[in-house]
Amino acid sequence: MCISTGEAVFSGTIVYCGRQHHPVHGLIHVLGYQNTAVNLTDGPNAMLLHLPTGQLTPRQFLSAGRTGDVLHRMVAAAESAAAATDGIAWMGAEPQPVQVFEHDIYTVLLAADPTAVPAALRQVPPHRRPDLDPGLLRFYADHFPDHTIAVCCFDNADARRAKPLLLWYSPLDPDRLTVPALDSHTGAAPDLDAAVPVDHWVLFSTDRAPSGWGAPVVYPGDMRHSLRDFLPTAVAGRHYGRGQALPNGDFTISHRDLLAGDLDRIERLRPARR
């Protein structure tokens, strides 16, 4: 459940999307992403995420600090209430300069125009600088023109030490929560007609949920307030795995269905060429 620039295996993926009204930033979505990576290339690799926002800056990436298990805590809260399902349905800005910065084990490139990424790769340290297939970047440009693309570069030594990626953004559609889940681990563009194996938790939250909604999440007492302000009090989610294969695509649910607790309405979303 990831797109990489070189051959790799990603397992045990947890993805989270929460909708909330932040006291400073207003209505935002918060994304969490974590997996176990095994890099099968001889050199550097990178994980690519397409984020449904027109603009993103390094300051919107949140440090997990000492709380590297924050997404696992959400899974623990949801695990007893969630059940695997195979009933998935189908759904059918102005460019900004590429921003390059360090975050946890990654050198991250943020781009509104994916085709501008190769020129910025010289800013990535050589031990993390991946080979990028131009066809993969063209795929993102053709299918996600309104999104921001994050290229998270890592090397073999760091691949297993990653803390969860946590970030917030102003969403393109505030009332639809979507997590990136397209799958291709060969460095090439994903096959949108393929069925792909799954091994991950998909979690959602909303601060507009009624009392008793979802599963409450327990956080450590010494968690930093600057991080806690972006995290949910309760989550709802499902595990997808156990030998399942699903059509390639992202996961999405409307805010109305999430409020109703109707996780059967989680859909598999395949991008259309623009």
QUICOR-V723944 format. One record per residue. PHI is phi in whole degrees, 0 to 359 (none if undefined). PSI is psi in whole degrees, -180 to 180 (NA if undefined). Layout:
# QUICOR-V723944
((PHI PSI) (PHI PSI))
This chain:
# QUICOR-V723944
((none 60) (191 156) (247 128) (238 159) (276 -11) (215 174) (296 132) (199 163) (239 128) (240 129) (224 167) (58 38) (287 138) (237 126) (236 143) (221 140) (222 125) (238 144) (252 128) (204 159) (260 108) (273 141) (297 -23) (255 -44) (264 -5) (79 -150) (285 119) (225 165) (248 144) (244 128) (251 137) (235 142) (211 129) (206 144) (203 176) (256 121) (253 135) (239 108) (279 120) (261 3) (271 163) (282 -21) (233 -150) (295 162) (216 173) (208 149) (253 132) (250 134) (231 133) (259 123) (247 128) (284 65) (211 148) (279 -18) (209 139) (212 141) (234 161) (303 -31) (292 -12) (272 -1) (273 129) (259 137) (276 129) (285 -18) (57 -130) (282 -9) (262 62) (288 -8) (257 20) (300 -41) (288 -33) (294 -31) (294 -37) (295 -42) (299 -44) (300 -36) (291 -39) (272 -18) (301 -43) (291 -26) (265 -17) (267 153) (221 143) (296 148) (216 151) (242 16) (264 68) (263 134) (260 168) (258 153) (226 124) (287 NA) (none 145) (295 135) (298 140) (246 157) (298 155) (289 129) (257 133) (237 128) (203 166) (263 136) (212 116) (53 -126) (275 -3) (259 148) (261 118) (254 134) (247 126) (251 129) (216 132) (282 -28) (246 103) (302 -30) (290 -10) (274 -7) (296 -45) (306 -37) (292 -23) (268 -8) (297 -24) (295 -17) (277 -8) (273 133) (306 141) (306 -35) (286 -9) (242 2) (277 111) (274 163) (274 124) (252 128) (286 120) (304 -31) (294 -32) (291 -43) (293 -36) (294 -36) (302 -47) (295 -41) (298 -38) (283 -34) (256 -19) (226 57) (293 -22) (264 -2) (266 167) (257 133) (259 129) (252 122) (254 110) (257 101) (271 137) (214 165) (245 173) (301 -40) (294 -31) (264 -10) (303 -34) (266 0) (257 10) (289 134) (277 168) (296 143) (282 125) (230 129) (204 159) (236 157) (200 160) (275 113) (285 153) (297 -38) (230 101) (299 -24) (260 15) (225 123) (261 122) (229 137) (241 138) (292 129) (215 10) (303 148) (234 124) (194 119) (246 22) (251 -9) (97 -12) (264 169) (298 147) (291 149) (273 109) (286 -11) (262 1) (272 154) (263 132) (239 145) (292 151) (234 147) (203 74) (197 160) (262 140) (240 120) (236 145) (223 160) (207 165) (207 139) (275 6) (257 9) (288 147) (287 168) (300 137) (88 -2) (285 140) (69 -166) (246 124) (294 141) (257 134) (259 124) (249 157) (293 149) (294 -24) (264 15) (298 139) (296 137) (297 -32) (296 -26) (271 -43) (302 -32) (298 -19) (258 -1) (253 153) (277 158) (276 -24) (210 152) (227 161) (227 140) (191 178) (219 154) (260 133) (242 118) (179 -140) (54 48) (81 6) (287 151) (229 132) (237 156) (303 140) (299 134) (162 -179) (271 172) (252 140) (210 152) (210 146) (283 153) (297 -36) (298 -46) (292 -35) (295 -44) (302 -37) (283 -6) (70 23) (266 82) (286 -10) (294 -14) (270 3) (297 129) (243 158) (263 120) (252 117) (260 129) (289 150) (254 144) (292 132) (270 NA))
